[in-house]
């Protein structure tokens, strides 16, 4: 074989190897990303109370995997933001993608509610009196200001958890909001009443969905992102 033939053969082999390196990781990478959220659609993949809660939230709102999955990477805090996005999409009648786009654009939840013309009143349905901390201040501000109230992300995330928890297990929103102040999180409440979908007791520790520790500006009321606390 002459040198030109050897060179051409080597070039074809090199090109094949390069193409293989470029293409072969594509499918596993996509599969890995999707697998992170399998627990949302398959209860047998649930590993803790937070995942169980999110799984039940997705079931409650009946959102299909093809609709929901593209939105997940766009949510900075899936545990805190996913229930709010699904809840607001249903309440406003707007597509999930619209809600997620507004949130991903950097808006605090109170402004997202305003953009889709949904009053904060829906967060307090079934809470007919001061539930005490951590939602007592938010309830008081709402009673005084009504639709003009601007709640922190943490309050909105927590109150959505209360409303969704009510739908899932049937406890009244007041009962769930009151229990939160007594150290019993909505996540743990739903896991206990809903029949845990996993072997361990998991992370029903007040973080994430429906536990007033969504992504807010800190204590009190206001706007913005960042880790919020009761």
Protein Blocks (a to p, Z undefined) as FASTA:
>chain_A
ZZklmmmmmmmmmmmmmmmmmmmmmmmmmmmmmmmmmmmmomklpcbfklmmmmmmmmmn
opafklmmmmmmmpmblmlmmmmmmmmmmmnopafklmmmmmmnopafklmmmmnopafk
lmmgoiabcebjaklmmmmmmmmnmmmpccdfklmmmmmmmmmmmmmnopafklmmmmmm
nopafklmmmmmnopabfblmjanogajhilpacdebehjdededjddZZ
